[in-house]
Amino acid sequence: MYDIILFDFDGTVYDTVEGITKSVQYALKKQGIDAQLDSLRCFAGPPLVDMFMEKYGFDRPTAEQAVRDFRERYKPVGIYESHVFPGMPELLKKLKDAGKVLGIATSKPQNMAEELLEKEGIKGYFDAVCGSMPDGNNNSKREVLTAALEKLRKNDEKAVLVGDTKYDVEGAHQCAVPCIGVKYGYAAEGELQRAGADIIADDMDELLEILLK
């Protein structure tokens, strides 16, 4: 049984892919690169600097400049091109009613995550929201998950991370925490299995069933 349930944000609690991909596309155009939005879904969730380097071979200074360009569009526009996944508020309420301790562990800047949770009226369900600093520091999944666990520490043996990509699985396992992968998020086909997700939920109903076992 899981008593402490940590959630990733992008692709797990919130559908943010539209605003992220459009803002990445905007940043890439400043580097002279034209990219189709569908090819940029992989940017929803992981640290942006890492993704610019991994997907486009940018060196770190170029990747950091691309992140600054990304935020030029994302902060005023892209952040609001998003919405909570249908069924998530109801799932969170049922978990809280069952006495679960809930938290957010995200590579997204913490202030942005908190703003969006507040906008949908679901911030109150979470006992801790841990994200990266606005300057992009401490933005790995391992770092934000460690921070969340420290805030919620009761019994780590009963903690779990719910996420949608290999980065969530890897970060959870680095912290010796199991990871439930959700297939309704942004992972490529087979990504969660290859990463070694401990359990995979096809949809929100199955996720709730797993978390309440």
MOCOR-V128962 format. One record per pair of residues at least 24 apart in sequence whose ideal C-beta (glycine too) atoms are under 6 Angstrom apart, sorted by the first residue. I is the first residue (numbers start at 1). J is the second residue. Records with the same first field share a line. If there is no record, write none. Layout:
# MOCOR-V128962
I = J, J
This chain:
# MOCOR-V128962
2 = 158, 160
3 = 158
4 = 101, 152, 159
5 = 100, 102, 160
6 = 103, 105, 148, 161
7 = 104, 162
8 = 106, 163, 168
9 = 104, 106, 108, 113
10 = 44, 45
11 = 44, 45, 164, 185, 186
12 = 162, 163, 164, 182, 185
13 = 88
14 = 82, 84, 116
15 = 83, 85
16 = 44, 82
17 = 41, 44
18 = 81
19 = 78, 79, 81, 82
20 = 44
22 = 78
23 = 70, 73, 74, 78
24 = 70
26 = 73
27 = 66, 69, 70
30 = 69
41 = 186
44 = 186
45 = 165, 186
46 = 167
47 = 107, 139
79 = 112
84 = 120
87 = 204
89 = 122
91 = 204, 208
92 = 122, 125
96 = 125
98 = 212
101 = 127, 152
102 = 126, 127
103 = 127, 128, 148, 152
104 = 129
105 = 130, 144, 145, 148
106 = 131
107 = 132, 139
109 = 134
127 = 152
128 = 152
141 = 167, 171
142 = 171, 174
145 = 171, 175
146 = 175
166 = 191, 195
169 = 195, 196, 197
182 = 207
